[in-house]
């Protein structure tokens, strides 16, 4: 039975800060996202930046930080308009390209899947930047539908799409709550990168160590 590997994107395929805390909220990406979010809401509602910040706070509080869903449900603002305006960033400005990722995805071609909470516009930009988009173009699941991580049903739907058994699918990510725990709930194997976890089956420090782990476990 073929093994499949579901990869998270941000914080997993690359770190946010060239190897320091790997904190999304301390990254340049988050800073630009925050600026873009405020600008988009200010223009859309004719508000000051301070008023926009207050509105976004209330939306994120009500919709559990799913801003695009909140804007669409409460204010009839198309989520794709939001994604286009907020997530149109150049990965090269914030991410250091790692050629070992390209090598890994060439080895796993046909078995590597991307599952990210980020929208497709950002995911595709990152994957093209790493030159791995063609490796995963048919196995790319993004954070645009209402059903998103950490809901275990996201993982169930991918397993069904792959026509695979849960025990033959590995979830690889840097966040225990979104990449490890929901995957374990549906019976998958898990690999956490760069974080502490008592839940994950395996732990590695960076994506560069994954190939050796898969070789040791006879998964390549």
C-alpha positions as CSV (number, residue, x, y, z in Angstrom):
1,X,0.0,0.0,0.0
2,X,1.4,3.4,-1.0
3,X,2.3,5.9,1.7
4,X,1.2,9.5,1.4
5,X,2.6,12.6,3.1
6,X,0.5,15.6,3.9
7,X,2.6,18.7,4.5
8,X,1.6,21.9,6.2
9,X,3.0,25.0,4.4
10,X,4.0,28.0,6.6
11,X,6.4,27.1,9.4
12,X,6.9,23.6,8.0
13,X,8.4,23.8,4.5
14,X,10.2,26.9,5.6
15,X,10.8,28.8,8.8
16,X,9.6,32.4,9.3
17,X,12.8,33.9,10.5
18,X,15.8,32.0,9.2
19,X,15.9,29.7,12.2
20,X,15.1,31.7,15.4
21,X,11.7,31.4,17.0
22,X,9.8,30.4,13.9
23,X,6.9,32.5,15.1
24,X,4.3,33.4,12.5
25,X,3.1,36.4,14.6
26,X,6.7,37.8,14.8
27,X,7.3,37.3,11.1
28,X,7.4,39.9,8.3
29,X,4.7,37.9,6.6
30,X,2.3,38.6,9.5
31,X,3.3,42.2,9.6
32,X,2.4,42.7,6.0
33,X,-0.8,40.7,6.4
34,X,-1.9,42.9,9.3
35,X,-1.2,46.0,7.2
36,X,-3.1,44.6,4.2
37,X,-6.1,43.5,6.4
38,X,-6.4,47.0,7.9
39,X,-6.1,48.7,4.6
40,X,-8.7,46.4,2.9
41,X,-11.3,46.9,5.7
42,X,-10.6,50.7,5.9
43,X,-11.2,51.1,2.2
44,X,-14.2,48.7,2.1
45,X,-16.0,50.4,5.0
46,X,-14.6,53.9,4.8
47,X,-13.1,53.6,8.2
48,X,-9.9,54.9,9.9
49,X,-7.2,52.3,10.5
50,X,-8.0,52.4,14.2
51,X,-11.7,51.7,13.5
52,X,-10.7,49.0,11.1
53,X,-8.6,47.3,13.8
54,X,-11.6,47.4,16.2
55,X,-13.9,45.9,13.5
56,X,-11.4,43.1,12.7
57,X,-11.0,42.3,16.4
58,X,-14.7,41.7,16.8
59,X,-14.9,39.6,13.6
60,X,-12.0,37.5,14.5
61,X,-13.4,37.0,18.0
62,X,-16.8,35.9,16.7
63,X,-15.5,33.7,14.0
64,X,-12.4,32.2,15.7
65,X,-9.9,34.1,13.6
66,X,-11.5,33.1,10.3
67,X,-11.6,36.7,9.0
68,X,-12.7,35.8,5.5
69,X,-15.6,33.8,6.7
70,X,-16.7,36.5,9.1
71,X,-16.5,39.2,6.5
72,X,-18.5,37.1,4.0
73,X,-21.2,36.0,6.5
74,X,-21.7,39.3,8.3
75,X,-21.0,41.8,5.6
76,X,-21.4,39.9,2.3
77,X,-17.8,40.6,1.3
78,X,-16.6,37.9,-1.1
79,X,-13.8,35.9,0.6
80,X,-11.9,35.7,-2.7
81,X,-11.8,39.5,-2.9
82,X,-10.4,39.5,0.6
83,X,-7.8,36.9,-0.2
84,X,-6.7,38.7,-3.4
85,X,-6.2,42.0,-1.6
86,X,-4.7,40.7,1.6
87,X,-2.5,37.7,0.5
88,X,-1.0,39.1,-2.7
89,X,2.6,39.0,-1.4
90,X,5.9,38.0,-2.8
91,X,7.4,35.0,-1.0
92,X,10.9,36.0,-1.9
93,X,10.6,39.0,0.3
94,X,10.2,36.9,3.4
95,X,11.2,33.3,2.8
96,X,14.6,31.9,2.1
97,X,14.4,29.2,-0.6
98,X,15.6,25.8,0.4
99,X,16.6,23.5,-2.5
100,X,16.4,20.4,-0.3
101,X,12.6,20.9,-0.3
102,X,12.6,20.6,-4.1
103,X,14.7,17.4,-3.9
104,X,12.4,15.9,-1.3
105,X,9.3,16.6,-3.3
106,X,10.8,15.2,-6.4
107,X,11.4,12.0,-4.5
108,X,7.9,12.0,-3.1
109,X,6.3,13.0,-6.4
110,X,2.7,11.6,-6.5
111,X,2.8,11.0,-2.8
112,X,3.2,14.5,-1.4
113,X,0.1,16.6,-0.5
114,X,-0.1,20.2,0.7
115,X,-2.7,21.1,3.3
116,X,-2.6,24.7,4.4
117,X,-4.9,27.2,6.2
118,X,-3.7,29.9,3.9
119,X,-5.6,30.7,0.7
120,X,-4.6,29.4,-2.7
121,X,-3.2,32.7,-4.0
122,X,-0.4,32.5,-1.3
123,X,0.0,28.7,-1.4
124,X,0.6,28.7,-5.2
125,X,3.0,31.6,-4.9
126,X,5.1,29.8,-2.3
127,X,5.0,26.5,-4.2
128,X,6.1,28.1,-7.4
129,X,8.9,29.9,-5.6
130,X,10.1,26.6,-4.3
131,X,9.6,25.1,-7.8
132,X,7.4,22.3,-6.5
133,X,4.0,23.5,-7.7
134,X,3.9,20.9,-10.5
135,X,4.7,18.2,-7.9
136,X,1.5,18.9,-5.9
137,X,-0.8,20.8,-8.3
138,X,-3.4,17.9,-8.0
139,X,-2.8,17.4,-4.3
140,X,-3.2,21.0,-3.0
141,X,-5.8,21.8,-0.4
142,X,-6.0,25.4,0.8
143,X,-7.9,27.4,3.5
144,X,-10.6,28.8,1.3
145,X,-13.7,26.5,2.0
146,X,-15.6,26.8,5.3
147,X,-14.0,23.4,6.3
148,X,-10.5,24.1,7.4
149,X,-7.8,22.9,9.8
150,X,-7.9,21.9,12.6
151,X,-11.2,20.1,11.8
152,X,-10.4,16.4,11.5
153,X,-12.9,16.1,8.7
154,X,-10.4,18.0,6.5
155,X,-8.0,15.1,6.9
156,X,-10.8,12.5,6.4
157,X,-11.7,14.2,3.1
158,X,-8.1,14.0,1.9
159,X,-7.7,10.4,2.8
160,X,-10.9,9.7,0.8
161,X,-9.6,11.7,-2.1
162,X,-6.3,9.7,-2.0
163,X,-8.2,6.4,-1.7
164,X,-5.8,5.5,1.1
165,X,-5.9,4.0,4.5
166,X,-5.4,6.4,7.4
167,X,-2.4,4.4,8.7
168,X,-0.6,4.9,5.4
169,X,-1.0,8.7,5.5
170,X,1.5,10.9,7.4
171,X,0.7,14.4,8.6
172,X,3.7,16.7,8.8
173,X,3.6,20.1,10.4
174,X,4.8,22.5,13.0
175,X,1.6,23.0,15.0
176,X,0.3,20.3,17.3
177,X,-3.3,21.6,17.5
178,X,-3.8,21.8,13.7
179,X,-1.3,19.3,12.2
180,X,-0.9,16.5,14.7
181,X,-3.9,16.1,17.0
182,X,-6.7,16.1,14.3
183,X,-4.6,13.8,12.1
184,X,-4.2,11.3,15.0
185,X,-7.9,11.4,15.6
186,X,-8.6,10.0,12.2
187,X,-5.9,7.3,12.5
188,X,-3.0,9.0,10.7
189,X,0.7,8.9,11.6
190,X,2.2,12.2,12.5
191,X,5.6,14.1,12.3
192,X,6.0,17.4,14.0
193,X,8.7,19.8,12.9
194,X,10.6,22.2,15.2
195,X,8.1,22.0,18.1
196,X,7.5,20.0,21.3
197,X,4.8,17.5,21.2
198,X,3.8,14.5,23.3
199,X,1.2,13.6,20.6
200,X,3.3,13.2,17.5
201,X,4.7,9.8,16.5
202,X,7.9,11.4,15.3
203,X,9.8,14.7,15.9
204,X,12.4,16.4,13.8
205,X,14.0,19.8,14.0
206,X,13.6,21.0,10.4
207,X,12.3,19.8,7.0
208,X,16.0,19.0,6.1
209,X,15.8,16.0,8.5
210,X,12.7,14.5,7.0
211,X,14.4,12.5,4.2
212,X,16.7,10.7,6.7
213,X,13.7,9.9,8.9
214,X,11.7,8.4,6.1
215,X,14.7,6.4,5.0
216,X,15.2,5.0,8.5
217,X,11.6,4.0,8.7
218,X,11.6,2.4,5.3
219,X,9.0,4.8,3.9
220,X,11.0,5.8,0.8
